[in-house]
Amino acid sequence: MLEKMGEFFDKRLNIYDDHQLNYIDSAREFYKFTAECLPSDPGCRVLDLGCGTGLELEWYFKINPKAKVTGIDLAPGMLNRVREKFSDKDITLILGSYFDIPFGNGQYDAAVSVESLHHYTFEEKRALYKKLRDSLKPCGYFILTDYFSSSDEEETFHMNELLRLKKEQGIEDDTFYHYDIPLTVEHETQCLKEAGFSTVEIMSRWGATCTVKAVR
């Protein structure tokens, strides 16, 4: 049964950290690596898309305790958990969809997203990435850590399964429902380039999971 995105994650709030860190291969490595890719300058501004409970931020604030972070997420319970974890940090939390929330222009030194964007289509992400690129400063960059489909066939299978489940359950609205539809790395790279990023580079891999750096 498909569940609305925010509700899905809030229902699993109490087991989320344990699941992410202990049941996803190499998670502790890629959360730490992601944090190390972000700017270390005190006072830099970072935008976190789908911040969840702030797992990447746990590592990042150890590296850069004076960073100014804006986190966006659909799940209010997760944002409350972030507030508890980082009550002494300069962090702004926004409840809502990062597809709808304005980011402004030239605001951020970097942006980051971990294990969030595999829920969305190429077309949805291309529009988001255009907005994200515009929100970065001239030398800004985006760090994406996520898991990807291994082939075009796998990517198509996931998309068709989502459409089948929505039809089966009579879902016709535009609300986001929790289901994984990861692109291939090649299509993700294409999506970022079509959105206007000047360079896209794979920084590291852990099986199906990659960290990608897209420079404004």
Backbone bond lengths (Angstrom), bond angles and torsions (degrees), N, CA, C in turn:
res aa  C-N    CA-C-N  psi(-1)  N-CA   C-N-CA  omega(-1)  CA-C   N-CA-C  phi
1 M - - - 1.457 - - 1.524 109.43 -
2 L 1.335 116.11 123.02 1.452 120.14 178.06 1.519 110.47 -70.21
3 E 1.334 116.26 140.24 1.456 122.29 178.15 1.523 109.34 -120.95
4 K 1.330 116.74 148.15 1.454 120.01 176.47 1.524 109.40 -61.01
5 M 1.319 116.14 144.75 1.460 121.44 -167.90 1.528 113.26 -55.52
6 G 1.317 117.37 -55.46 1.456 120.00 -177.51 1.511 112.67 -61.40
7 E 1.329 116.83 -40.87 1.460 121.35 -179.93 1.525 111.03 -65.49
8 F 1.321 116.30 -38.86 1.466 120.27 179.01 1.518 110.75 -56.59
9 F 1.324 116.41 -48.77 1.464 119.54 -175.02 1.525 112.30 -74.20
10 D 1.323 117.36 -37.25 1.465 118.17 178.93 1.522 112.13 -65.61
11 K 1.333 117.21 -32.79 1.464 120.51 177.10 1.529 111.79 -63.99
12 R 1.316 115.52 -25.22 1.465 121.11 -176.41 1.533 112.32 -109.27
13 L 1.325 115.06 19.25 1.460 120.43 -175.28 1.525 112.52 -55.96
14 N 1.316 117.57 -43.94 1.463 120.63 -173.27 1.525 113.83 -74.36
15 I 1.321 117.19 -14.38 1.464 119.27 178.55 1.531 111.72 -114.21
16 Y 1.327 116.51 -0.32 1.461 120.86 -171.52 1.525 112.38 -60.50
17 D 1.319 117.69 -52.94 1.467 120.31 -176.39 1.517 111.24 -60.43
18 D 1.323 115.92 -44.12 1.465 120.09 -179.90 1.520 110.73 -62.51
19 H 1.324 116.47 -43.48 1.473 119.74 179.72 1.519 110.94 -63.06
20 Q 1.336 116.50 -48.84 1.461 119.71 -176.36 1.528 111.98 -62.32
21 L 1.305 116.69 -41.93 1.462 120.21 -173.07 1.522 113.66 -84.36
22 N 1.327 116.94 -29.70 1.470 119.59 -171.24 1.523 115.03 -112.13
23 Y 1.329 117.32 -11.12 1.462 119.26 -177.37 1.533 113.07 -119.80
24 I 1.327 116.85 -1.01 1.459 121.15 174.59 1.519 107.39 -109.47
25 D 1.316 116.37 125.43 1.468 121.17 -176.03 1.531 111.48 -55.56
26 S 1.326 115.02 129.86 1.475 123.29 173.47 1.521 113.50 64.68
27 A 1.339 118.31 18.77 1.466 120.32 -175.04 1.525 112.51 -60.47
28 R 1.314 116.96 -43.81 1.470 118.33 -179.43 1.525 110.69 -61.12
29 E 1.325 115.92 -34.15 1.469 119.13 178.42 1.522 111.29 -69.62
30 F 1.337 117.06 -45.56 1.464 116.36 -173.40 1.524 112.80 -79.12
31 Y 1.338 119.43 -26.86 1.466 119.05 172.91 1.531 109.75 -64.72
32 K 1.316 116.62 -45.13 1.466 121.35 179.37 1.527 110.96 -63.70
33 F 1.328 116.47 -45.75 1.460 120.72 -179.98 1.526 110.86 -60.42
34 T 1.319 116.64 -42.88 1.461 121.34 178.88 1.522 110.74 -57.86
35 A 1.327 115.99 -47.06 1.464 120.48 179.60 1.527 111.10 -60.16
36 E 1.330 116.16 -38.50 1.468 120.50 -178.72 1.522 112.12 -69.63
37 C 1.326 117.91 -18.23 1.465 121.68 178.14 1.529 112.52 -82.21
38 L 1.315 117.37 -13.07 1.460 121.14 -177.19 1.525 110.80 -85.25
39 P 1.338 117.80 158.31 1.463 120.35 -175.18 1.526 112.98 -63.78
40 S 1.319 115.84 144.00 1.466 121.94 -177.75 1.523 112.79 -101.83
41 D 1.328 117.98 0.04 1.460 121.13 -179.30 1.525 110.91 -67.57
42 P 1.317 118.87 127.71 1.471 121.00 176.72 1.522 110.67 -57.66
43 G 1.327 116.28 136.09 1.457 120.57 177.99 1.510 115.09 83.13
44 C 1.334 117.70 -0.06 1.469 118.94 177.78 1.528 109.69 -65.76
45 R 1.313 115.54 155.55 1.466 121.16 -176.69 1.526 109.81 -108.38
46 V 1.337 115.07 126.98 1.461 121.65 -176.75 1.531 109.38 -127.45
47 L 1.316 116.05 134.85 1.458 123.00 176.92 1.521 109.15 -104.93
48 D 1.333 117.02 126.35 1.463 122.45 -178.56 1.525 109.34 -112.05
49 L 1.325 116.91 112.69 1.461 122.93 -178.62 1.522 109.94 -90.22
50 G 1.336 116.55 117.66 1.457 120.49 -177.53 1.515 110.43 71.03
51 C 1.318 116.43 54.95 1.470 121.04 -171.11 1.525 113.41 -68.60
52 G 1.333 117.92 -18.29 1.463 119.31 178.97 1.517 111.38 57.71
53 T 1.333 116.35 -132.13 1.465 120.79 178.13 1.528 112.11 -92.73
54 G 1.330 116.86 9.02 1.453 120.51 174.69 1.515 115.59 80.28
55 L 1.330 117.59 33.90 1.465 119.59 -177.75 1.525 111.88 -62.35
56 E 1.341 117.32 -43.26 1.462 118.86 178.09 1.524 111.04 -66.44
57 L 1.346 116.25 -29.40 1.461 120.22 -179.50 1.522 112.39 -72.01
58 E 1.322 116.87 -27.05 1.466 119.07 176.19 1.523 110.53 -58.42
59 W 1.328 116.43 -42.56 1.461 120.51 176.98 1.533 110.67 -74.94
60 Y 1.324 116.17 -39.74 1.464 118.88 -173.77 1.527 112.22 -66.12
61 F 1.323 117.80 -42.52 1.461 119.43 -178.67 1.531 112.39 -68.89
62 K 1.333 117.20 -18.92 1.466 119.26 171.98 1.529 110.44 -71.03
63 I 1.328 115.55 -35.35 1.464 121.52 179.74 1.527 110.61 -78.82
64 N 1.325 115.39 -41.71 1.471 120.60 -174.32 1.531 109.36 -137.50
65 P 1.312 117.71 79.56 1.466 121.12 -176.69 1.520 114.06 -66.41
66 K 1.334 117.78 -14.66 1.464 121.33 -177.88 1.535 112.41 -101.75
67 A 1.315 117.25 8.35 1.465 120.12 177.60 1.526 110.55 -64.74
68 K 1.338 115.63 151.57 1.462 122.21 175.87 1.523 107.79 -108.26
69 V 1.308 116.45 110.34 1.471 121.56 -171.87 1.523 110.46 -111.48
70 T 1.323 115.64 136.02 1.462 122.37 169.30 1.521 107.69 -112.29
71 G 1.330 116.82 121.45 1.460 121.43 -179.12 1.515 110.83 -113.27
72 I 1.318 116.11 136.56 1.470 122.07 178.92 1.515 109.05 -121.51
73 D 1.335 116.06 134.59 1.463 119.61 177.33 1.524 109.76 -156.61
74 L 1.340 115.35 153.62 1.470 121.85 179.35 1.516 113.80 -83.15
75 A 1.332 117.52 -14.46 1.461 121.92 -172.02 1.532 110.87 -104.31
76 P 1.335 118.59 111.01 1.467 120.55 -177.75 1.526 113.60 -62.31
77 G 1.325 116.94 -35.03 1.461 119.29 178.68 1.515 112.09 -63.62
78 M 1.315 115.81 -38.24 1.462 119.50 178.96 1.531 110.76 -66.18
79 L 1.314 116.73 -40.80 1.463 119.55 178.37 1.533 111.16 -64.43
80 N 1.328 116.83 -37.50 1.467 119.73 175.91 1.526 111.05 -61.52
81 R 1.323 116.37 -37.42 1.464 120.60 178.38 1.538 110.47 -66.00
82 V 1.327 116.18 -38.85 1.465 119.57 177.13 1.530 110.27 -62.95
83 R 1.330 116.69 -42.69 1.470 120.19 178.90 1.528 110.68 -58.62
84 E 1.328 116.02 -41.62 1.464 120.16 179.86 1.526 111.00 -64.83
85 K 1.318 116.41 -43.02 1.467 120.84 -176.75 1.523 112.59 -67.01
86 F 1.335 115.93 -37.99 1.467 120.12 -169.01 1.520 111.92 -123.24
87 S 1.314 116.70 42.47 1.464 120.91 -177.27 1.525 112.59 -63.08
88 D 1.334 116.94 -21.18 1.462 120.77 -178.40 1.532 112.80 -99.04
89 K 1.347 117.27 8.37 1.464 120.83 -176.82 1.525 111.22 -106.76
90 D 1.331 115.03 162.34 1.459 121.44 177.12 1.525 107.97 -86.21
91 I 1.330 115.17 87.51 1.461 119.79 -174.32 1.528 110.03 -134.71
92 T 1.317 115.34 131.74 1.460 122.93 177.41 1.521 107.54 -110.29
93 L 1.333 117.42 128.42 1.458 121.28 -177.16 1.524 110.10 -116.54
94 I 1.323 115.07 133.86 1.466 121.86 -176.88 1.524 108.90 -123.88
95 L 1.332 115.93 123.91 1.457 121.62 177.08 1.520 109.34 -88.19
96 G 1.328 116.03 121.51 1.454 119.78 178.30 1.513 111.72 152.67
97 S 1.312 115.40 -174.66 1.454 122.14 -179.72 1.518 110.26 -89.65
98 Y 1.318 116.60 130.16 1.465 118.05 177.77 1.521 112.59 -68.78
99 F 1.317 116.80 -8.93 1.464 119.32 173.36 1.539 110.91 -75.20
100 D 1.327 116.52 -27.85 1.466 120.93 -174.65 1.522 113.56 -99.26
101 I 1.313 117.60 -28.01 1.462 121.97 -172.80 1.533 110.26 -79.00
102 P 1.332 118.21 129.55 1.475 119.92 176.33 1.520 110.90 -70.67
103 F 1.317 116.27 140.83 1.468 121.81 -179.69 1.528 112.52 -101.03
104 G 1.327 117.13 -16.27 1.456 120.18 -174.26 1.528 110.62 82.75
105 N 1.316 116.23 177.89 1.463 122.08 -178.61 1.528 110.62 -115.66
106 G 1.334 115.94 133.02 1.450 121.27 176.41 1.511 114.85 59.46
107 Q 1.316 116.90 36.02 1.460 121.61 -173.34 1.531 114.38 -93.29
108 Y 1.326 117.41 -31.64 1.462 120.74 -165.59 1.529 112.70 -118.15
109 D 1.323 114.23 143.58 1.461 120.71 173.78 1.524 110.97 -75.46
110 A 1.325 116.39 -30.92 1.468 121.17 179.89 1.517 109.43 -158.65
111 A 1.313 115.09 160.50 1.460 122.25 172.17 1.521 107.81 -130.85
112 V 1.326 115.76 157.72 1.460 120.64 -177.78 1.518 109.50 -146.35
113 S 1.318 115.81 149.87 1.459 121.57 171.67 1.518 108.20 -150.96
114 V 1.332 115.79 131.74 1.459 120.80 -179.03 1.530 109.66 -127.06
115 E 1.320 116.27 121.99 1.465 122.35 173.75 1.536 112.73 54.21
116 S 1.317 116.14 43.03 1.463 120.07 179.44 1.521 112.90 -128.12
117 L 1.323 117.41 -41.09 1.464 120.92 -168.82 1.525 114.65 -80.60
118 H 1.336 117.94 -3.37 1.468 119.38 177.42 1.534 112.40 -74.54
119 H 1.326 116.87 4.23 1.462 120.56 178.59 1.529 113.05 -94.62
120 Y 1.343 117.61 3.41 1.457 119.63 -169.46 1.530 112.10 -130.12
121 T 1.323 115.13 159.25 1.461 121.63 -175.25 1.530 111.34 -82.08
122 F 1.318 114.92 166.50 1.472 122.07 176.26 1.525 110.35 -54.88
123 E 1.322 116.85 -48.58 1.468 120.82 -175.56 1.525 111.01 -65.95
124 E 1.325 116.81 -41.27 1.461 119.89 178.11 1.533 110.67 -62.32
125 K 1.310 115.70 -43.67 1.459 119.35 -177.38 1.527 112.41 -71.68
126 R 1.313 117.74 -34.32 1.465 119.48 179.94 1.524 110.71 -60.38
127 A 1.323 117.33 -44.14 1.463 120.87 178.03 1.535 110.52 -64.87
128 L 1.329 116.38 -41.45 1.461 120.66 177.71 1.519 111.09 -62.67
129 Y 1.325 116.79 -43.36 1.471 120.64 -177.56 1.528 112.02 -66.66
130 K 1.325 117.30 -32.33 1.469 119.92 175.37 1.528 109.69 -62.85
131 K 1.319 115.88 -45.86 1.463 120.86 178.65 1.528 110.49 -64.65
132 L 1.322 116.32 -39.86 1.460 120.84 179.89 1.521 111.40 -65.08
133 R 1.322 116.59 -44.18 1.467 120.53 178.83 1.520 110.45 -58.14
134 D 1.320 116.71 -44.23 1.462 120.40 -179.11 1.522 112.02 -63.96
135 S 1.323 117.25 -26.79 1.470 121.29 -177.40 1.525 112.55 -78.01
136 L 1.338 116.94 -13.77 1.460 121.10 -177.79 1.522 112.20 -85.80
137 K 1.311 116.20 149.88 1.455 121.42 173.03 1.526 109.30 -67.86
138 P 1.338 118.74 165.94 1.473 121.08 -174.75 1.524 115.28 -51.41
139 C 1.318 118.44 -35.81 1.469 120.68 178.36 1.523 111.80 -103.30
140 G 1.325 116.88 16.50 1.460 120.69 -176.42 1.519 112.85 -73.90
141 Y 1.314 115.46 164.96 1.466 120.08 -178.87 1.526 111.04 -150.36
142 F 1.310 114.97 163.79 1.467 124.42 -178.10 1.522 108.79 -118.91
143 I 1.330 115.82 127.24 1.464 121.77 174.88 1.529 108.57 -106.42
144 L 1.306 116.13 116.72 1.465 123.27 179.10 1.522 109.23 -113.15
145 T 1.323 116.16 119.01 1.464 120.68 171.73 1.519 107.70 -117.07
146 D 1.320 115.68 119.73 1.459 119.93 -175.57 1.523 108.50 -159.39
147 Y 1.327 114.88 173.66 1.461 117.06 174.99 1.523 108.98 -105.38
148 F 1.328 114.54 152.30 1.453 120.81 -169.58 1.518 110.92 -130.32
149 S 1.324 115.20 155.84 1.461 120.26 173.81 1.527 109.49 -69.28
150 S 1.315 115.22 148.37 1.465 120.07 -177.30 1.524 112.84 -86.01
151 S 1.333 117.20 -11.77 1.465 120.25 -177.25 1.527 109.70 -157.89
152 D 1.316 115.87 164.13 1.462 120.64 174.96 1.522 110.68 -60.49
153 E 1.330 115.84 -37.34 1.466 120.66 -178.68 1.529 110.96 -63.83
154 E 1.335 116.06 -42.42 1.462 119.55 178.71 1.528 110.78 -65.47
155 E 1.314 116.34 -42.01 1.463 120.59 178.11 1.528 110.85 -59.21
156 T 1.326 116.96 -46.19 1.462 121.87 179.74 1.523 111.38 -64.27
157 F 1.335 116.28 -40.11 1.463 120.30 178.79 1.524 111.28 -58.18
158 H 1.330 117.23 -48.10 1.471 120.77 -179.07 1.521 110.94 -60.85
159 M 1.320 117.28 -43.04 1.453 120.92 -178.76 1.524 110.69 -64.68
160 N 1.324 116.97 -43.37 1.463 120.57 179.59 1.525 111.85 -65.43
161 E 1.338 116.65 -34.88 1.466 120.66 177.66 1.529 110.83 -65.44
162 L 1.323 116.80 -40.87 1.462 119.20 177.89 1.529 110.37 -62.95
163 L 1.314 117.16 -45.02 1.459 120.48 179.36 1.525 110.96 -62.56
164 R 1.338 116.03 -39.14 1.462 119.81 179.35 1.529 111.42 -64.34
165 L 1.329 116.40 -43.98 1.469 120.76 -178.99 1.526 111.32 -66.41
166 K 1.326 117.22 -39.10 1.463 119.84 178.80 1.533 110.83 -65.62
167 K 1.317 115.84 -39.85 1.463 119.60 177.94 1.525 110.43 -66.72
168 E 1.325 116.05 -42.54 1.466 122.15 -179.45 1.530 111.26 -61.15
169 Q 1.330 116.10 -36.38 1.469 121.29 -177.38 1.526 112.59 -95.63
170 G 1.335 116.79 3.80 1.457 120.80 177.41 1.515 113.64 67.51
171 I 1.324 117.16 31.26 1.462 122.10 -179.07 1.524 109.16 -88.19
172 E 1.326 116.20 119.55 1.462 120.64 -178.09 1.523 112.86 -125.67
173 D 1.350 117.47 -3.38 1.465 118.98 -178.08 1.528 110.58 -81.52
174 D 1.328 115.40 175.48 1.462 121.28 -177.93 1.521 112.78 -97.36
175 T 1.332 116.50 11.02 1.461 120.42 178.38 1.532 109.76 -65.89
176 F 1.332 116.28 146.78 1.455 119.83 177.55 1.530 109.84 -81.05
177 Y 1.338 115.29 127.62 1.464 122.06 176.98 1.522 109.10 -111.17
178 H 1.320 114.48 148.55 1.463 118.84 -176.30 1.527 110.81 -74.56
179 Y 1.321 115.11 112.46 1.453 121.93 172.38 1.522 106.99 -163.24
180 D 1.316 116.73 139.69 1.463 120.39 -175.93 1.522 110.84 -86.92
181 I 1.343 115.24 123.16 1.469 121.12 176.81 1.533 108.87 -131.51
182 P 1.338 117.63 59.69 1.466 120.13 -175.60 1.523 112.83 -63.76
183 L 1.329 115.35 138.50 1.450 121.14 171.28 1.525 109.23 -77.44
184 T 1.315 116.26 168.77 1.460 119.52 166.45 1.529 108.21 -74.63
185 V 1.322 116.78 161.28 1.468 119.82 176.31 1.526 110.31 -59.66
186 E 1.321 116.44 -37.90 1.460 120.77 -179.18 1.528 110.82 -62.65
187 H 1.328 116.95 -43.02 1.459 119.47 -179.73 1.526 111.30 -72.20
188 E 1.338 117.04 -34.45 1.472 120.03 176.30 1.528 109.77 -63.35
189 T 1.319 115.95 -43.60 1.463 120.84 177.74 1.527 110.89 -61.20
190 Q 1.321 116.62 -45.13 1.461 121.18 177.34 1.521 110.93 -59.47
191 C 1.317 116.44 -42.56 1.460 121.95 -179.24 1.529 110.64 -60.44
192 L 1.319 116.36 -46.15 1.470 121.42 179.66 1.534 111.09 -63.86
193 K 1.323 116.65 -40.87 1.465 119.83 -179.87 1.525 111.47 -68.91
194 E 1.328 116.93 -38.85 1.463 119.93 177.20 1.523 111.21 -65.27
195 A 1.332 116.15 -26.41 1.462 120.81 177.95 1.524 112.25 -78.21
196 G 1.342 117.05 -8.60 1.445 120.27 173.89 1.511 116.31 110.37
197 F 1.342 118.51 -0.36 1.459 119.63 177.15 1.528 109.41 -65.36
198 S 1.331 116.20 138.57 1.466 120.63 -172.55 1.520 112.50 -76.24
199 T 1.324 117.59 -39.66 1.465 121.48 177.34 1.522 109.24 -137.57
200 V 1.321 114.92 146.22 1.471 121.91 176.66 1.514 107.28 -131.95
201 E 1.325 116.44 125.31 1.465 121.36 -173.52 1.529 110.23 -134.39
202 I 1.322 116.28 135.74 1.465 120.87 173.00 1.526 108.10 -82.20
203 M 1.318 115.61 119.33 1.460 121.18 -175.62 1.530 112.53 -88.06
204 S 1.339 116.57 -36.03 1.467 120.45 179.97 1.522 109.34 -165.40
205 R 1.350 114.78 161.91 1.463 121.23 -179.79 1.524 110.22 -134.66
206 W 1.323 115.02 145.77 1.464 122.48 171.04 1.532 106.42 -137.98
207 G 1.302 117.30 89.36 1.456 119.94 -175.41 1.520 110.52 62.40
208 A 1.336 116.61 -122.77 1.467 121.12 -178.84 1.528 112.06 -80.49
209 T 1.319 117.86 -9.05 1.459 122.45 -177.86 1.520 110.52 -93.62
210 C 1.338 115.79 136.78 1.467 121.49 178.06 1.512 109.73 -133.41
211 T 1.326 115.13 153.08 1.461 121.46 165.76 1.520 107.55 -107.12
212 V 1.324 115.54 125.30 1.454 123.09 -177.84 1.529 108.80 -117.30
213 K 1.325 116.49 136.52 1.458 121.96 176.62 1.526 108.90 -113.46
214 A 1.331 116.03 121.22 1.460 121.91 177.88 1.525 108.54 -115.44
215 V 1.321 116.96 120.27 1.465 122.24 -177.17 1.524 109.97 -96.51
216 R 1.318 114.82 136.30 1.472 119.92 -178.39 1.531 111.28 -54.71
